[in-house]
Amino acid sequence: MTKRFAPLCTAIALAMSLLYVGCSSKSSTTTPPQTKILLVHAAAGGPDSIDILSYNGSSLATIAYNQPYLTSTGYLDASAGTYLLLVDTAKQLDDDYLTYQQISLSGGNGYSFFVYDSSATVTRTFLVNEDLTAPGADSSNVRFFHLSPDASRVDVAIGNDILYSSQGFYEISSSSLAFKKRLAGSTSITVYEAGTTNVLATLPEVVLKANTSYSIFISGFTITDGGKKPLSVRIIPHTYL
């Protein structure tokens, strides 16, 4: 597989700006507030497993090692601050990163960091600030991300109810980031080609737990020539509270 190269000179420039921030923050004796971040490998066109590294202005650390495709890390502890997150092929000991993103984390919040594809050959990332207000003793919260580069617009059903209609690839907005409340319990998730009964992907047996929020996403390709990973749907629980 051809490696997608993120220009190292740009990453170094961002790292130097972080170094300045890190050095400035060292003059304070106040302990930074804590936060949480969850990392998701949803890049179908990328390697089967990835490493994610974090640079905080003074040190480089691997925060996700050999993370398989379509899985998440669960929430990791982090100090509030500015970081450079670098995505690399798992166990690849070089500086040719797939992509990178500078992020800022605030104390007391939760975040999800998604690695996805904008095409079969380009890896991208995005960061989501979570609203994990408890949905209630008999309810769950769900939201949906369309991360399949070649899939058409989709409808997403939870059980028999269409919860998202005509959702397009990487349509990230305040409305799409907002969780929608559902009754907790056993259900199914079905992704249809928008406006049709053509099923693109399904999870026939899903249990939505009470007082829990979930992210549902699709990744992969509808046309699987050349060994491309097929389109599939996954669900991630958000349970750091």
C-alpha positions as CSV (number, residue, x, y, z in Angstrom):
1,M,0.0,0.0,0.0
2,T,1.3,3.5,-0.9
3,K,1.8,5.6,2.1
4,R,0.1,9.0,2.2
5,F,2.7,11.6,3.1
6,A,2.0,14.6,5.3
7,P,4.7,17.3,4.6
8,L,7.1,17.0,7.5
9,C,8.2,20.6,7.3
10,T,4.7,21.8,8.0
11,A,4.5,19.3,11.0
12,I,7.8,20.7,12.3
13,A,6.5,24.2,12.0
14,L,3.4,23.3,14.1
15,A,5.6,21.5,16.5
16,M,7.8,24.6,17.0
17,S,4.7,26.7,17.7
18,L,3.7,24.0,20.3
19,L,7.2,24.1,21.8
20,Y,6.7,27.9,22.4
21,V,3.4,27.3,24.0
22,G,4.8,24.5,26.1
23,C,7.8,26.6,27.3
24,S,5.5,29.5,28.2
25,S,3.3,27.2,30.2
26,K,6.2,25.9,32.3
27,S,6.5,29.2,34.2
28,S,3.2,28.4,35.9
29,T,3.1,26.1,38.9
30,T,-0.6,25.4,38.5
31,T,-1.5,21.8,37.6
32,P,-3.4,21.8,34.2
33,P,-7.0,20.7,34.5
34,Q,-7.7,17.2,33.2
35,T,-9.8,16.1,30.2
36,K,-10.5,12.9,28.2
37,I,-10.0,12.0,24.6
38,L,-11.1,9.0,22.6
39,L,-9.4,8.0,19.3
40,V,-11.1,6.2,16.4
41,H,-9.5,4.5,13.4
42,A,-12.1,4.9,10.6
43,A,-9.8,5.3,7.6
44,A,-10.7,2.5,5.3
45,G,-8.2,3.5,2.7
46,G,-5.4,3.6,5.2
47,P,-3.4,0.8,6.8
48,D,-5.1,-2.0,8.7
49,S,-3.7,-0.6,12.0
50,I,-2.3,2.9,12.9
51,D,-0.3,4.5,15.6
52,I,-1.3,8.0,16.9
53,L,1.4,10.1,18.6
54,S,1.0,13.3,20.6
55,Y,3.5,16.1,20.9
56,N,2.8,18.6,23.7
57,G,5.6,21.1,23.1
58,S,8.3,19.1,25.1
59,S,7.8,15.4,24.5
60,L,6.5,12.9,21.9
61,A,4.3,10.0,23.1
62,T,2.4,7.2,21.5
63,I,-1.2,7.4,22.7
64,A,-2.6,4.7,20.4
65,Y,-0.4,1.8,19.4
66,N,-1.3,-0.7,16.6
67,Q,-5.0,0.5,16.7
68,P,-7.0,-1.7,14.3
69,Y,-9.4,-0.4,11.7
70,L,-13.0,0.3,12.9
71,T,-12.0,0.3,16.6
72,S,-11.6,3.0,19.3
73,T,-9.3,3.4,22.2
74,G,-11.9,4.3,24.8
75,Y,-11.3,7.5,26.7
76,L,-7.7,8.4,27.6
77,D,-6.7,10.8,30.3
78,A,-5.1,14.0,29.2
79,S,-4.1,17.4,30.5
80,A,-5.8,20.4,29.0
81,G,-3.6,22.2,26.5
82,T,-2.5,22.3,22.9
83,Y,-1.2,19.2,21.2
84,L,0.0,18.0,17.8
85,L,-1.5,14.6,17.0
86,L,0.3,12.7,14.3
87,V,-1.1,9.6,12.6
88,D,1.2,6.9,11.2
89,T,1.1,3.4,9.9
90,A,1.4,1.0,12.9
91,K,5.0,0.1,13.9
92,Q,6.3,2.4,11.1
93,L,9.5,3.9,12.6
94,D,9.9,7.0,10.3
95,D,8.7,10.6,10.0
96,D,6.4,10.1,7.0
97,Y,3.2,10.6,8.8
98,L,-0.2,9.8,7.1
99,T,-1.6,13.1,8.5
100,Y,-1.6,15.3,11.5
101,Q,-3.7,17.9,13.3
102,Q,-3.1,20.5,16.0
103,I,-5.8,20.4,18.6
104,S,-6.7,22.3,21.8
105,L,-8.3,20.5,24.8
106,S,-10.1,22.3,27.6
107,G,-10.3,20.9,31.1
108,G,-13.4,19.1,32.2
109,N,-14.5,18.2,28.6
110,G,-14.5,15.0,26.6
111,Y,-13.4,14.7,23.0
112,S,-13.4,12.2,20.1
113,F,-10.6,12.3,17.5
114,F,-11.6,10.5,14.2
115,V,-9.1,9.3,11.6
116,Y,-11.0,8.9,8.3
117,D,-10.5,9.1,4.5
118,S,-11.5,12.0,2.2
119,S,-10.7,9.6,-0.8
120,A,-9.1,6.2,-1.3
121,T,-5.7,7.8,-1.0
122,V,-6.0,10.8,1.4
123,T,-6.3,10.4,5.2
124,R,-7.8,13.2,7.3
125,T,-8.8,13.8,10.9
126,F,-11.4,15.7,12.9
127,L,-12.0,16.5,16.6
128,V,-15.4,16.5,18.3
129,N,-16.1,18.2,21.6
130,E,-18.5,15.9,23.4
131,D,-21.8,16.8,25.1
132,L,-22.2,13.8,27.3
133,T,-25.1,15.1,29.4
134,A,-26.8,12.0,30.9
135,P,-29.8,11.1,28.7
136,G,-31.9,9.6,31.5
137,A,-32.5,6.4,33.3
138,D,-34.4,4.8,30.5
139,S,-32.8,6.5,27.5
140,S,-29.7,6.6,25.3
141,N,-28.2,9.3,23.1
142,V,-27.0,8.6,19.5
143,R,-25.4,10.5,16.7
144,F,-24.2,9.6,13.2
145,F,-21.2,10.3,11.0
146,H,-21.0,9.5,7.3
147,L,-17.3,8.7,6.7
148,S,-17.5,6.5,3.5
149,P,-15.9,8.5,0.7
150,D,-17.7,6.9,-2.2
151,A,-21.1,6.2,-0.7
152,S,-24.1,8.2,-1.7
153,R,-26.3,10.0,0.7
154,V,-27.8,7.7,3.3
155,D,-30.8,7.3,5.6
156,V,-30.1,5.7,9.0
157,A,-32.7,3.8,10.9
158,I,-32.6,2.8,14.6
159,G,-35.1,-0.1,14.8
160,N,-37.9,0.9,12.4
161,D,-37.4,4.7,12.7
162,I,-35.4,6.7,10.3
163,L,-33.3,8.9,12.6
164,Y,-31.1,10.6,9.9
165,S,-32.3,11.4,6.4
166,S,-30.2,12.0,3.3
167,Q,-26.9,12.4,5.3
168,G,-24.0,13.1,3.0
169,F,-20.3,12.3,3.4
170,Y,-18.6,14.3,6.1
171,E,-21.5,16.6,6.7
172,I,-20.3,17.8,10.1
173,S,-22.5,20.6,11.6
174,S,-23.9,21.6,15.0
175,S,-27.1,19.6,14.1
176,S,-25.2,16.4,13.1
177,L,-23.0,16.6,16.2
178,A,-26.0,16.9,18.5
179,F,-27.1,13.6,20.1
180,K,-30.6,12.3,19.6
181,K,-32.4,10.6,22.4
182,R,-33.7,7.0,22.0
183,L,-35.2,4.5,24.4
184,A,-32.6,2.2,25.8
185,G,-32.8,-1.5,25.0
186,S,-32.3,-4.0,22.2
187,T,-32.6,-2.6,18.6
188,S,-30.9,-2.7,15.2
189,I,-29.1,-0.1,13.0
190,T,-29.7,-0.1,9.3
191,V,-28.1,2.2,6.7
192,Y,-30.0,2.7,3.5
193,E,-29.2,4.4,0.3
194,A,-31.1,7.7,0.8
195,G,-34.8,7.5,-0.3
196,T,-34.6,3.8,-1.1
197,T,-34.9,0.4,0.7
198,N,-31.4,-0.6,-0.6
199,V,-29.5,-1.7,2.5
200,L,-25.8,-0.6,2.5
201,A,-24.9,-1.8,5.9
202,T,-26.5,-3.1,9.1
203,L,-26.0,-4.1,12.7
204,P,-28.9,-6.4,13.4
205,E,-28.4,-6.8,17.1
206,V,-27.5,-3.7,19.2
207,V,-28.1,-3.0,22.8
208,L,-28.4,0.7,23.7
209,K,-27.6,1.0,27.4
210,A,-29.4,3.5,29.6
211,N,-27.6,6.8,30.5
212,T,-25.1,6.1,27.7
213,S,-24.2,8.1,24.6
214,Y,-23.1,6.5,21.3
215,S,-21.5,7.5,18.0
216,I,-22.6,5.5,14.9
217,F,-20.5,5.8,11.8
218,I,-20.0,4.2,8.4
219,S,-16.7,3.7,6.8
220,G,-15.3,1.7,3.8
221,F,-16.2,1.7,0.1
222,T,-19.2,0.6,-1.9
223,I,-16.9,-0.3,-4.8
224,T,-14.3,-2.7,-3.5
225,D,-12.0,-3.2,-6.4
226,G,-8.3,-3.3,-5.7
227,G,-8.7,-4.7,-2.3
228,K,-10.6,-1.8,-0.8
229,K,-12.3,-2.4,2.5
230,P,-16.1,-2.8,2.1
231,L,-18.6,-0.4,3.6
232,S,-19.7,-1.2,7.2
233,V,-21.3,0.4,10.1
234,R,-20.0,0.6,13.7
235,I,-21.2,2.0,17.0
236,I,-18.9,3.4,19.8
237,P,-20.0,4.0,23.4
238,H,-19.1,7.2,25.3
239,T,-18.8,6.2,28.9
240,Y,-16.2,8.4,30.6
241,L,-18.5,10.0,33.2
